[in-house]
Amino acid sequence: MRPVTVVAAGGSLHLVEALPPILGILGWGLLFARRCRTLAAHGRPVPRARKLAWVAGSLLVVVAVVSPIDRLGDELLSVHMAQHLLLADVAALLIALSLSPPLLGPLWRPGALRMLRVIGHPLVALPLWIADLYLWHLPGLYQLALRNDLVHALEHLLFFACGLNMWLSVTGAVPVPRWFRQGPQLAYVAAVRFAGMLLANFLIFAGSVVYPDYRAGAARHGLSALTDQRIAGALMMIEGMVVAIGVFAWLFVRSTSDAERRQVLLDRRLAGG
């Protein structure tokens, strides 16, 4: 059941689910702004593109949990899937793109949050993300989240955290092994999309309803639960393809830019500069 709600314009919001991400984003925003000011004072200003990525990612988190999307997600699997994609994929990717080694510098000092080095390793981050994705889509656990605010809040938190951790390995904001360069990164992103594609195909082509709790909600919106389920799978498939193409393009541009910088440095060195 969902006993704790608060009335707001546009519908009811689940207070237990809405407050933690909002407070988290506000706290994160204060830390982000403070670190940006510190770096600027030391002559290392944070690029505007990173700041915009942080704002966009933060807004998507708020939209996902404090909007009609959250209410409709209780009735339609397709809307719930869209909510999860916003949190775990798009918002997490934008936040990862907003971060950099200088911004996260204090976290990597000796003795500070060493566990982040472990879970941020590509060979750990990817299995964690896949396990989290499939675990929460088990019918029993997925439907439990629909009935319990605390479980639902935990589901959203883990989706976002595992998504952010997974993307940080690609964006270069955290230390990664020397071998994890363009080729392995492309394979890494392909593995992420393949894992999502398998689940999307299962939802699209399953001959029966996987999550019966959505039957009543789908009927209220003039859909069969099976049609709603297939729409959810299609959304997951399309979103995954778009994100993968975007990340592949970004990795190619970054690799080209890095190669050009290395060549400039080499030319200066040879010229005695």
N, C-alpha and C positions, 0 to 999 in steps of 0.2 A: 504493500500500500504506500501511498504518498501523502503522509499526514501533514507535512510542513510545506505550506505554499504562501506566496505573497502576491497580492493582486497588483498588476501594473498595466499600463496602457498596452492594449493589444492582446491581453490574455493573462493567464496566471503563470508565474515563474516559480520553479522549485527552489526554495531558499537554500536548502542543504546543498544542492548542486551548483547554484549560481554564485554563492558567496566565495567559496574557496578559489575558483579561477579568477574572479574579479579582484579579490584581495591579493592573490598571487601576482597578477599582472601589474597592479598598482605598486606593490613592493619591488617587483622586478624593474618597473619603470624608474623608480627612484634610484635603484642601484645602477641601472644603465646610464641615466643622466649624470649621476655623480662620477662614474668612471669616464664618461665622455669629457666632462669638465676637467678631470685630472689629466687626461691625455692631451687635451688642448693646451693646458697650462704648461705642459712639457714639450710643446712644439710638435705634437703628434695628433692632430685633429682627426676625429672619426669621419670618414667620408659621408656625404649626405645620403648616398645610396643605401648605406647600412642603416642609417637612422630611419629612412623611409621604409626599409624592409621590416625593421622592428615595429614601427607603428602599424603597418599593414597586417603583420602577423598577430599583433596584440588585438587589433580590432576584429580580426576573424575569430579569435578565441571568444571574445565577448559576444559577437554576433551568434556564434554557434551555441552558446549556453544561455544567453539572455535575449531571446527573440522568439517569435512564433515557431521557429524551427524546432526548439526544444519541446514545445507543447505538441506539435504535430508528430514529432518523433516517437511519441507514446502510442500513436494511432497507426502510423504508416512505417513499414520497414524501410521503404525507399527514402523517406525523409530522415529517418534515424541514420541510415547509411550515409546520406549527404552530410549530416552533422559530424559523423565520425571521420569522414574524409577531410572535412574542413579542419578538424582538430589535429588528427594524427598525421596528415600528409601536407596539406597546403600551409596551414599556420605554422606547423613545426618546421617546415622547410624555410619559410620566410624568416622565422626567428633564428634558425641556424645560419642563414645568409647574412643576418645582421651582426653576427658575432665574429670575432677575430682573435688571434693569439694575444695582441695587446689588451683587448677588452677583457679577456679572461685571464690575463696575466697573474693576478693574485691567487687564482685557484691552483696554479701549477708550482707554487713555491714548495720547497721541501716540507713534507709533513702535512700539507694542506689538501684535504679531500683526495687522498691517494686512490680511493676506490673509483673515482672518476676515470683514472687512467686505465683501470681494468675494464670497466663496463664500456668505455669509449673505444676500446680496441675493435677494429673492423670485424675480426673473427668472433668477437663477443657481441657487439652491437647488433649485427645482422641476425644471428640466431635468437637473441632476446626479442627483437622486433617481430620476427616470424612467430615465435612461441606466443607472444602477447596477442598477436592478430588472431591466431587460430583458437587460442584458449577462450577468448571472450566471445567467439562466434559459435562455441558449443551451445546447442539449444538450451540446455538447462541453465547455464550461467548467463547467457544473453537475455533470457526471459526473466531471470531473477533480477537483473538490473532494471528491467521495466517496472518491477513491483517494489523495489526498495531504493530509496534515494541515496543512501550511503553507498550501496554497491554500485549504483549508477555513477556517482561521483568518482568512486575509485576506478571504474572502467574508463571514464573520460581522462582522468589524471594519468593512468598508465598508457593509454593510447597516445596522449600528447608527449609524455616523458620518453617513451620508447621511440616514438617518431623523431623527436628532437635529437636523442642520443644517436639514432641511426644516421640522420642527415649530417650531424656534426663531423662524422668520419669522412664525409665527402667534401664538405665545404672548406676544410682545412683550418677550422677554428680550434681544434684540439690536436695534441701530438698523435701522430700515427706512424707506423713502421715505414722505413725507407722504401720498402718494396711496394707500398700502397700508393702508386702513382696512376697515370691516366688509364693504362690497360686494366689493372685490377679494379680501379674505380668504376670503369664502364661495366665490367663484369658484376660488380657489387650492385650497381643500380639495376642491371638486368635481372639479377637474382631477386631483388626487392619487388620488381614488377611481375616477375614470374610467379612469386608466391601469392601476390594479390590477384593475379589473373586466374590461378587455380581456384581460389575461393569464389571469384566472380563467376567463372564458368559453372561451378557447382550450383550457385544460386540461380543462374539463368536456365540451366538444363535439368535441374532436379524435377522429377515427375510428381513430387508431392510437396506440401507445405512444410518447411523446416521449423518455422516458429509459429505455432498455432495461436499464440496470444495475440497476434495481429489480425486474426480473422474478423473480429467485431469492428475494429477500427477501419480496416480496409472496406468492409461492407458499408460503413457510414459514409465513406467517400466514393461509393459507387464502383469499387474495385473488388476483384477476387483476391484473396490472400496470395494465390500463386502468381497472378499478374503483378501485384505489388512486389513480390519477391524477385521476379525477373527484372523489373525496373531497377530494383536495388543493385542487382548484379551488373546490369548494363551501366549504371552510373559508376560503379566501382571500376569496370573495365575501361570506360571512356576517360575517366579522370586519371587513372593510372597511366594510360597511353600519353595523354597530354603532358602530365608531369614528367614522365620519362623522357619525352622528346625535348622538353625544355631543359632538363638537367643535362642531357647529352650535349645539347648545343652550348650550354654554359661551360661545361667541362672542356669542350673543344676550344672555345674562345679563350678561356683561362690558360689552357696549355699553350696556345699560340702566343699569348701575351707573355707568359713566363719564358718561352723560348727567345722571344725578342729581347727581353730584359737581360737574359743570360748572355746573348750575343753582344749587346751594348757594353756590358761589364767586361766581357772578354776583350773587345776592341779597345776599351780604355786601358785595360791592363797591358795589352801589347804595345799601346802607344805611350806607356809610361805614366798614365793618368791615375 
